[in-house]
Amino acid sequence: MRERDTEKNRKRREREREREKRERQTETDRQTDRQTDRQTDRQTDRQTDRQTDRQTERQTDRQTDRQTDRQTDRQTDRQTDRQTDRQTDRQTETHRQTDRQRDRER
């Protein structure tokens, strides 16, 4: 009987050790999972940040390009308008002089 008790105790201790081993493994697995999750989260955050940065940069570049284009267009338009005005003024003056000259000759 004593031998049976000893055998039972041995088996019980063995089962207990196996259970503890599984628990330790389970805790290790949980830690590994948490670590992997944190790492994945950080990678995802960095990737998202880079993507957002690139989008923001492209958007800013396009906006700056449009502003520069509009500014350049306005500047060019003003210069062209002034040149055209001066040319028109000169032509008008030339016509006036020609008209005066004709009037004198008559």
For each residue, the residues with C-beta under 8 A, 3 or more apart:
1: 4 5
2: 5 6
3: 6 7
4: 1 7 8
5: 1 2 8 9
6: 2 3 9 10
7: 3 4 10 11
8: 4 5 11 12
9: 5 6 12 13
10: 6 7 13 14
11: 7 8 14 15
12: 8 9 15 16
13: 9 10 16 17
14: 10 11 17 18
15: 11 12 18 19
16: 12 13 19 20
17: 13 14 20 21
18: 14 15 21 22
19: 15 16 22 23
20: 16 17 23 24
21: 17 18 24 25
22: 18 19 25 26
23: 19 20 26 27
24: 20 21 27 28
25: 21 22 28 29
26: 22 23 29 30
27: 23 24 30 31
28: 24 25 31 32
29: 25 26 32 33
30: 26 27 33 34
31: 27 28 34 35
32: 28 29 35 36
33: 29 30 36 37
34: 30 31 37 38
35: 31 32 38 39
36: 32 33 39 40
37: 33 34 40 41
38: 34 35 41 42
39: 35 36 42 43
40: 36 37 43 44
41: 37 38 44 45
42: 38 39 45 46
43: 39 40 46 47
44: 40 41 47 48
45: 41 42 48 49
46: 42 43 49 50
47: 43 44 50 51
48: 44 45 51 52
49: 45 46 52 53
50: 46 47 53 54
51: 47 48 54 55
52: 48 49 55 56
53: 49 50 56 57
54: 50 51 57 58
55: 51 52 58 59
56: 52 53 59 60
57: 53 54 60 61
58: 54 55 61 62
59: 55 56 62 63
60: 56 57 63 64
61: 57 58 64 65
62: 58 59 65 66
63: 59 60 66 67
64: 60 61 67 68
65: 61 62 68 69
66: 62 63 69 70
67: 63 64 70 71
68: 64 65 71 72
69: 65 66 72 73
70: 66 67 73 74
71: 67 68 74 75
72: 68 69 75 76
73: 69 70 76 77
74: 70 71 77 78
75: 71 72 78 79
76: 72 73 79 80
77: 73 74 80 81
78: 74 75 81 82
79: 75 76 82 83
80: 76 77 83 84
81: 77 78 84 85
82: 78 79 85 86
83: 79 80 86 87
84: 80 81 87 88
85: 81 82 88 89
86: 82 83 89 90
87: 83 84 90 91
88: 84 85 91 92
89: 85 86 92 93
90: 86 87 93 94
91: 87 88 94 95
92: 88 89 95 96
93: 89 90 96 97
94: 90 91 97 98
95: 91 92 98 99
96: 92 93 99 100
97: 93 94 100 101
98: 94 95 101 102
99: 95 96 102 103
100: 96 97 103 104
101: 97 98 104 105
102: 98 99 105 106
103: 99 100 106
104: 100 101
105: 101 102
106: 102 103
